[in-house]
Amino acid sequence: MRQLLLCLTVFLMLTVTSRQISAQNIAGGGYHSLAICTDSTAMSWGWNVDGQLGNGNNTDTNAPTQINNLSALIAIAGGTSHSIALKNDGSVWNWGSSVSSNVPIQISNLSGITAISGGSSHSFVLKNDSTVWAWGKNNVGQLGNGNNTDSNVPVQVNNLSGVTAIAGRWNHSLALKNDGTIWAWGVNGNGQLGNGNNVDSNIPVQVSNLLDMVAVAGGGGHSLALKQDGTVWAWGFNFFGELGNGNTTPSNIPVQVNLLTGIIAIACGNSHSLALKSDGTVWAWGWNYYGELGNGTNTNSSVPGLISNLSGVVAIAGGMYHSLALKNDGTIWTCGYNNFGQLGIGTNADSNIPVQVTGICQMSAVNEITDHINVSIFPNPFSAQTTLQTDNFFKSATLTIYNSFGQQVKQIKNISGQTVTLYRDNLASGVYFVRITTPSLNPSPIGGGTQGGGEVIATGKLVITDK
């Protein structure tokens, strides 16, 4: 039996003291999609029967439409037929089936929020004190508060602290703690809680045999976790190969996804899985009836395969049966099911290869300038410090670090030599891009090449963790 879900990317986690937990600037709902623009407003497209597009009507659209009266956004997420947004003041806004509104409504009694997530009919958030709060349907314990009673106001998830990232799915919920463990609650008929049995739980239970995790994601009946070493682990439903371990046997404990290393982000659809490698390529596996694996076929796969013609990707997300990718040039690419226009291409035709979203607002993303000399970074990921080494000697250069929105977050001037020791300082964990330039260049967060007689002499991608 197919489960309903939303799946959004958990693009690694940031420390709980930071407002912006992840580069959560694209998201997939059930049959709709969402994106944050450079001006911190947002757009949406696709299914809209419950007002989940937030544009004041209930009409589906196959092209991006502006979400009403939302600004200063830092994260966005989708449920099956509802949507959630986080503003930079820590407030949370909901629209769609969850609040019976086709325009955003602020959730009361919530402040200091640092991350958001949504499932089929429930939502939950992470506060800056590392506690988790949830509201909505609770028939299988997806709110995690020790009972199975629905709640239209946020309730605290039981016995859960030290949380750094969250992920919500069909009717199960996941949390990553600062000790590298993962905890889950809700429905467990397919083993998606990963604790060695198939019994639902209305309180968090620890996922078995997982340590040193840095990210978590969930699907309709399965879950994913990213380890610090760049490997991916999966558990739960596997009829379509969504665990990626070469077979279609379900597992209620984590198993390693085949052939994947160097992964920096993970995401899920209902019955398919996605992974972003440090080289900017995207890999997918599982259900592929609508072409959501993006490999030019409609054949399911129980092992990861490369999404066709897609490079320079900095963020990924999954909807019910579609996939999304944000490239470093600010464009969004989608593939899969499109009956409600969720691919955002102006038609309702499915696509088994990535197609570019049309009419989208300007989105910032860092151009890695791959035609220039890349820098060697070791260790990477790192938690305290790392060393950058280039092939060429540089003098009086500038090292600039950008987040995946293209915003400058750190700069070091007047460096010389072939190596640089980079200290984390106050940078939150997550994915960043580094650029070393000659003195006369004024680095730009978008684009590359030369400006003012200077040149980019090295670029690279940094991954910072809390472990």
N, C-alpha and C positions, 0 to 999 in steps of 0.2 A: 504494500500500500504506500502510495507516495505521500510524503508529508509536505505541508506548506512551510515556507520559511522566507525570511530575508537573510541575506548574508552580506556583511560588509567587511572591508578590510580592517584588520588591526595592523597598522603599519608600524610595528614595533611600539614600545611604550616609552613615555617620558616619565620623569619623576613626578610624584604626586604634588610637589610644591609648584609645579608649572601649570599655568592655565591651559596651555595647548598640549594635549596629550599625544596627539598624532597628527600626521598630515592627512587628516580625514576630510579632504576637500572633494572627494567623489564618493558616491555611495549608490548601492542598488537596493531597491525595495523588492516587493513581490514581482510586480510587472511595471515598475516605474524606476526612474533614475534621478539622481540629484547631483549638483555640483556647486561649489562656492567660487565666486568670481574674485578678481583681484581687488575690487572695491568692497569686499566682504559682504556683499549681498549674495543671493543664491538663485539658481534656476532649476527647473525640474521638467520632466517629460515622461509620457507614457500613460498608464492606466490611471483613471481619476474618478472612478465611480463613487468613492467615499471622500473625495476632496483631498486626497493625499498629495496632490501637486501644490496645494496651498495658494492657488492663484485666484480664489474667489468664485470658482465655478466647479462643476462636476463633469466636465467634458474632457475626454481623452485627447491627447495631442502627440503627434509624432515629431515635433520640433520643440526645442527648449522654450519654456515660458517663465517669466519672472515670478518668484514667490513674493506674495504681498507683505509689505511692511516689515521686512527683516533686514537688519544691517549689523555690522560689527560681529559677523559670524566667525568662529574659529573651528567648528566641527559640524558635520551633518551626518545623519543616519536615516535608514528607512526600515520600516516594518513591512509586513505583507501588504497592508492597505493603510498604513499611516507613516508619518515622517516625524523626525526629531531634529532640532537644531540647538547648538550651544553658542551663546554669545560671549564676548570677551569680558563681560561683567559677571560671568558664572551663572547666568540665568538660563533656563531650559524652556524651549518652546515646542509645542506639539500641534499637529493638524492631521486630519483624516479620520479614520474610523475610531481611533482611540479617544477622541474628544468630540466626535460628531461635528466637525467644523472644517470648512474648506479654506480657512485662513488660519495662520498661526495664532495659538493661544498660549500665554505663559503658564507654566506649571507652578502653582503656588507652593509656598513653604519649602522651596529649594534654593539654596545659595552655595557659593563656593564649589560649584561643580567643575570637574576637570575632564570628564569623558562621558560619552553617551552611547547607548546601544539599544537595539530593538529586536523583538522577536515577532512571532505571528500576531499575537494579540496582547503583548506586554512590552513594557519599556523599562530600562534601568540605567542608573547613572553612578558615576564614581565621584565622591566628594574629595576635597583637598585634605581631609583627615584620614583618607584611605579606606573609608567605609563605603558600602554599596547600598543603594536604595532603589526600590522597584515598585511598579504599579501596573494594574491591568488585570487580565485574566490569570487565574491561579488554580485551575482545575487539576493540574498535575504537579503543583508545587513550584512552578517556574518563578515565583516571587521569592522563594527561599527563606520565608519568615516563619517556618514551622507549622503552617496550616495550609489548607487548600481553599481558602476563602478569597474571592476576588476583591480587589481594592482599587478605588478610583482616586486615592491619594497615595503618595509615596510612603512605603514602609521599609524599615531597615532589614537587610538580609542578615540572617542569624550568624553569629560566631565567625565573622569574616572581617579581618583587618589586615593592614599592610598590603592592600591591593594596589597594583600599578597599571593594570589594563583589564578591560572587560569585553565580552563578546556575547551577543544575544542571538538566538536562533529560533527555529520553529516553536518548540515549547520547552527548550532547555537553555540554560544560561551558564556562562563560563567566566572565571576570574583568574587572573595571573597575580600571584603574590610576589613580594620583593625578595623572597627566598628562592625564587625560581620554580616553585610548585604551582600546579594548576588545580582549581577546585570547580566543581560543577554541581548543578541541581536542576530538578524538573523531571521531564519524561525520560525514561531509560529503556524503553522496550527494545531498542536496537543496540543497547550498550553504549549510547552516545555520552554517558557520564564517565565512562572509562575506568570504573572502579572494580571491575571484575565480576559484576552481576548485571542483571537486567531489571532491577527493581527501581521504580520511581523514587525520588527523594525530594522532600520539601525543605530540606536544609542542605547546605553545601557539603559535598563529600570530596575527598582528595582523589584526583586521577592517579592511577597506579603507575609506579615505576618511572615517573618523569621528574627530572631535576635539571637545573640550568636552562630553563625555558625563558625565552624573551618575547614571545608573542603567541596569541591564541586566536582561533577563529572557529566557527561552527557552521554546519550545514543542516539540511532537513532532518537527517537521522545520523549524522556523523560529525566529528570534530577534528580539528587540526591544531598542532602546536609546532612552533619553531624553536629549535634549540640554539644555544649560543654558538655552537660549532657550524651553524648553517644547514643542518639537516632538518628534515620535516618528519613529524610523527602523526599518525592518524588512528582513529578508533570509531566503532559504531557500525552503521549500516554500510553494506558494500556490494549490493546486488549489481550495481552498474560499474563497479571498480573504483568508487570514489575514495577508497583508502590508498590507492596507488601502489599496492604492494604485489601486483602481478597476479592476483586472484580475485574472486568475487565472494569470498567467505567473510561474513561479519566478524568483528572482534570487539569484545567488551573491555579489552586492555589495549594500550597503544602499540602499534606496529610501525616500523620505519617505512616511509615512502621510498620506493626504489629510485635509484639513479639521480638523486637530487643532492647537490652540495652548493655552497655559496649563496644560499637563499637569504634574502633580507626582508621579505614580506610574504604573507599568506592571506588567502581569502577563499570563500566558498560560495557556491550556488546551492540550490536545493539538493542536487545529487551530483554536482561536479565540484572540483577543487582547483585552485589557482596558486601559483607561486611565482614570485619575482626574484630573479637572480641579480647579483651585484653588477653584472654586465649589462643590465637594462632589458634583458629578454624575459618573456613570460612563458611559463609552462603550465599545462592543464591536463586533467585526467578525469575520468568518470563518465557520466551520462552525456551524450552528444546528439540526441535526437534532433535538436534544433540548430546544431552547429555551434553550441556554446564553447566548445574546445578550440574553435577558431583555426583548425588545421586543414580546412578545405574539404573535409568529409563530414558525414553524419554518423560515424561509427563510434561506439563507446570504446573507451580505453582504460585498462586497469593499471597502466603505467604512465608516467608523465610524458607528454609530447610538447614540442615547441609550437607556440601559436605563430601562425604564418605572418611574415612581413611586418613584424612588430619589433622595434628596437628603441632604445632611449627612454624606456618606461620608468617612471618614478613613483607611481601609485597604481594599485589594482583594487577592484571591487567586484562583487558578484550579486546578481539579482536572482530571481527564481530560476529562470532558464536562460539568462544572458550574462555576459561578462563585460567589464569596463576596464579601460587602461588610460591613464594620464601620461602623456609623453613629455619629455623635457623641453619641447617647444610650445607647451601650453595647449596642445590639441588633445581631444578625447576620442578614443576609438572603442567601438563596441562590436559584439558579435553574438549570435544566438537568436532566441525567440523574439519576434517583433510584432505580434498580432495587435498589441495596444500602442505601438509606436515607441517602445522603451529603448530602442537603439538610437533614436533621435536623429534619423537621417532623412526625414521628410516623407518617408513611405512606411508601409507596414509589412514589408517583405523581410522574411528571415534572412540571415547571412551566416555562412559557415566560415567566413574569413573576416578579419577586422575591417570595419567601415568607419569613416570619420563622422563624428557628430557635427551637424550643420547648425549655424545660427547661434552658437554658444557664445556667451560673454567672454571677455578676455580673462584668461587664466594664467597665472604665473607658474612657471616651472623652470628649473635650472637646465640650461644647455651645457652638456658635459664637454662639448667641443672635441669630439673624438678624433678629429684630424690633427690635433696637436699632441705633444708628447705627454703621455700619461705618467703619473707619479706612482711609485711603489710605496705602499703604506703597510707597515707591519708594527704591532699586530693590528688586525682589522677584522672583526669588531674589537674595540678596546673599551676599558672602563675608566682609566686614569690618565694614561699618556700613550702616545704612539710616535713613530718616526716616519717622516716622509722623505723619500729619496728620489731624485731625478737623474736622468742620464746626462744632462748638461749642467755646467756650472752657471749659477746665477749670481747677480750682484745688486744690492740695494733694491731687492724685489719686494713685492707685497703679497702676503698670503691672505686670502679672503675666504670665509666659510659662509655658505648659504643654506637655509633650510629648504625643503622641497617646495615651498611656496615661492621660492626665488627671493626671499628676504635675507638681507645680510645680517648675520648674527655674531660674527667675530672677525676681526682684522688685525694682522700683525705686519708692521711695516719695517723696512730697512733690514731685510734678511739677506744673507749672502752664503754661498757655498753650494753644495749638492744635497745636503740633508737638513731637515728641520725637525726639532723635537716639539711636538704639539701637546700641550696640556689641556685636559678637559675643562678645567676651571668650573664655571657655572653653567656649562652647556648641559641641557637635559638629554637623556638618552633618546636615540632615534636615528634617522638617516639624514645625512648632510652631504653637501658637495663642496670640494675645496678647489681653489684656483690660485695658482702662483703667476703673477704678472710682473712685467718690467715696470720701472718707476713711472713712465709717462702714460701708462694705461689707466683709465678710470673704469674699473670693472663694472660690468652691467649684469644684473641677475638673469637677463634673458638675452640669448644670442651669444655670439662669440666673435672670433676673428680679432682684428686689431682696431684700436681707436687712438687717435692722437699720436701716432708714431710708435706706440708700444705694442706688445704682443703677449698673448697667453703662452707661457712656456710649459705649464703642466696643469693637468686637471685630474681629479679623482673623486671617489665616493667614500665617505666615512660612515661607519656604523658604530654608534656609542651605546653601550649597555650599562646596566647597573650591577652587573656581576663581575 
